[in-house]
């Protein structure tokens, strides 16, 4: 199991039975092959060799993103710019390594087969005593694996309930006075990760990560697991209705006007109830299980 490779057998089994609601830390299991698959030198090597595709690399300085023209050429990150950016205090993010590094692709595929949750792996390189991203929350569970240096995570209680996809994103709901409030109240928990440490970070938990306490460059991986929620099941139940010709009949423009729209909505709702009541649950369950284990399209996650 790939989760065992990262969390160890006991923690991997626990997470399959009860999904994390609060942050906690672990150690990378002794003898885990993860370090042989990818390490800090591997991550830096992608950049120094010019192998990192520019559309999967972001650069941040004091919380703000830099324009790609600052560090790319011919759709790749320019190796000559990498050390210069780090010397200037920038954080470099390599997104979705599993899309272009086969070993991590295999690990993510294995995790999806185990959990039914698709995901991806992102790497962050932050110079010592610096900070890239600041206060924010994420939409999915993150498993943070520290590879080199130290990273300090100031963790704060969620501001919203169960963010998901584009719903309740921190960038959409942000209020500037929240930072002042968090700084005055102090964090719920502060965690300093050293090489081999793991942080389980559930969705919605506000975090302010930095390397201000590190004396060497910090490199970490974040394995993101995109949880399935009832909406995901409901969407697929409804989308299966395309096979019922009643859902493919034309709604005349007159039925979409302000006077007739309520009746159109009511008729469609009744049709949905009738369709769902007659659905073959066993057949649909098999189809959904296959989709959970294999579906990777970003448009349907």
N, C-alpha and C positions, 0 to 999 in steps of 0.2 A: 504493500500500500504506500502511495506517495505521501499521504498524510503522516504515516508512521515515520517516514524518512525525515520529516520536518519536526514533528511534535513528539514522536515516540509512541509506542503502542497504547499505553494507558491513556494519554491525553487524546490520541486520535480516536479511540473508541468512545471516550467521554463526549467529544464534540459531535459525534454522529448521533448520540442519544439526546443531548441537551445543548442547544446552540448557545454560544456565549452572549450574555447580556451586559457584562461588565468587563473592563480590561483586566488582564492578568499577564504574568510573565512566565516563561519556561526557559529551559536550556536546550539547545540543539542536541539530540541524542548522541551519545558516544558512538563513534564509528559511522555516523551518518554519511552517506555518499554525496550529500549535497555539496560539500566543499570541494569534491573532486569534479563535480559537474560544472560549478560556477563559483568563482571567488572574486576578490577585489581586483586581482590582476586580469581576470577574464573581462570584467566590466571595463576597466581602463583600456584594455587591449582593443576593444571594439572601436573606441574613439581614436586611439593612436594609430590604428591601422587604416582609418578611413572607411570602416565597414558599417558604421552606424547610419542608417537612412535618416535623412533630415526630418522627415515628417513624423518620426518617432522619437525625436529628441527635443526637449524643452530646456531652456536656461533661465534661471531666476536670480535676481539680485535684490536683496532686501525686500522680498515678497512680490516684486514685479517681474513679469516675463520680458525677455529680450527678443527683439525682432530676429527671425532666423537669418536674415542677411548678415548679421554680425558674426555668424559662426558656420555658415554652410557654403558649399560650392559643388556644383554638379549633383545636386540632390543628395549629398553626403555631408556629414560634419567634417569640416576641414581640420586635419590633425594639428596643424600649426596653431590653431586658435584655442585648443583645449587647455593647455597649461596656462596660457595668457588669461583665459576666463577664470580659471581656478585661482590664479595669483591675484585677480581683481576681487576675489571673494564670492564668485558666483557658484550657485549650485547647479549641477547638470543632472537632468532626469532623462533616463532612457526608458521609454514607455513600451509596454507589451513586448518584452524580450521574447516571449514564447512565439510570437508571430514570425520571428526571423532567426531564432537560435534553437535548433531542433531538440537538444536535450531538455530545455525548459518547456518546449511544446509537448514533449512526451509526459513530463511531470504534470502539467496542467490537464492533459487529456486523461491521465490516470486519476487525478483528483475528481474530475467530473464524473468518471465512471463510478467512483466510490460514493460520491455525495449527490449526484444529479445537478450539481452547481457548476456552471462554466466559470472561467476566470482568466486572469492574466498575471504576469509578473512585471513589475517595474523596479528599476534600480535608481538610486540617488547617490550622487557624489557631492559631498559638502566639505569645503576646506575647514581646517581647524579654526575655532573661535568665531565661526560665521553662522549665518542662518539663510536658508533659501525660502521655502514657504513658511508662512506664519499661521495665525489662528484660522482654523477652518474645520469642517467635518466632512466625512465621506459618506457615500450612499450604500456601501457594501462593507462586509467584514474584511479587514486587512490583517495578514499575518506578517509581521515585520521581523526580518532576520538580519541581525547586525553581522557584517562580514569583517569590517576593519574600523579602527578608531572607536570613538564613543559618540552616542547620540542621546540627547536629553529630550524626553517627551513630557511636557506639561499637559495633563489630562483634565478636562472639565466635563461636568454633567451635560447630557444632551439638551439642546435648545428646542428641538422639534421631536415629534414622535414618529419613529420608523420612516426615515427618508428612504426614497426608492427611485431609481432611474433619475428623471428630471424633476421629480416631485420633492419639494422642500430642500433644494440644493442651497448650500451656504452662500454661494455667489448670488443667488436670486433673492435671498431673504436678509442679507447682511445689514446690520445696524452698527454704525461706528461706535456707539456708546457701550456696546457689549464688551469690547476689549478693555475699556476702563473698568467695567464692572468685574471682569475676570481677574484683572490685575489687582484690584482692591480686595477681592474675596480670597484670592489665591486658588491654586489648582486643587481638584479633588484628589489627585495623586501625581507625583512626579517620579518618573522612571528613567534611569540612566542605563542605556544598553551598552554593553561591551561585546566584543566578538564572541559569537556563539549564543548570545541572548536572543530571545524571541518575545515579542509583544503581540498579544492577541488584542486587536482593537476593533470592537464591534461598531457597526454603522451608527452614525449620529453622534458619537462621542467627540467633543471638540478637542483638538490637540494643537499644541504650539511646539513643533519640533525644532531643535537647534543643536549646533555643535560648539556652542560657546565654551563648553568645559573640556573639549577635546584638544589634545596636543598634536594629533595627526589627522590626516584627512579621514572623514567618516564615509564609509560605503555601506549601504544596506539595500536589501531586497524587500519589496512588499508583494506578497502573494495576495491577490484580491479574489475573493470568492463571492460571486454574484448569487445571492440567495434567491430561491424560488419563494413566491408568496401566493396567496389565493388568487390574486389578480392574474398571475401567469396561467393558472389552471383555467380560470374563467375565460380568458382571452382565447384559449385553444378550444374550449367547449363551444364558444360562440362561433369561432372561425370555421369549425367543422360543419356549421349550418349551410355552408356554400353547397354542400351535396344535396340539400333539400331544395327542390325547385321553387317552393313557396318563397324562399328568401331571394330568389333571382328575378322575381317579377318587377316590372317597372312601376315606380311610384310616380304618377302624373304630377306635373308642376303644380296643378291646382291643389293637390293634397299636401303641398309643402308651404302653402300660404299661412299667414297668421291665424286665420279662422279655422283651418282644417288641421294644422300641425298637431294640436293636442290629440285629436282622434287618430292621426297617423302614428303618433307615439304609443298610444294605448293599444292600437291594433298590433303593432310590432311587438310590444311587450307581451301581449297574449300569445302571439305566435312563438316567441322565444320560450315562454313557459311550457307551451304544448310540445315544442321540439325537445327541450331538455328533459321533460318528463318521460319521453319515449326513447331517450338515448340508451344505447347499449353500454352500460358502465364498464363491464369487463373488457370489451373491445377497446373502448376509449382509454381505459387505464393502461393497457399495453402500449398504445400509441403514445401516450403522454410519457410513460417511462422511457421509451426509446428516444423521444425528443429531449427529455431531461439529460440523458447521458450523451447525446450526440450533437445537439443544437448549439451552434457557436456564432451564428450571425448576430452582429451587433444590433441589427434592426429588430430582433425578436427576443432580446434578453431582458 
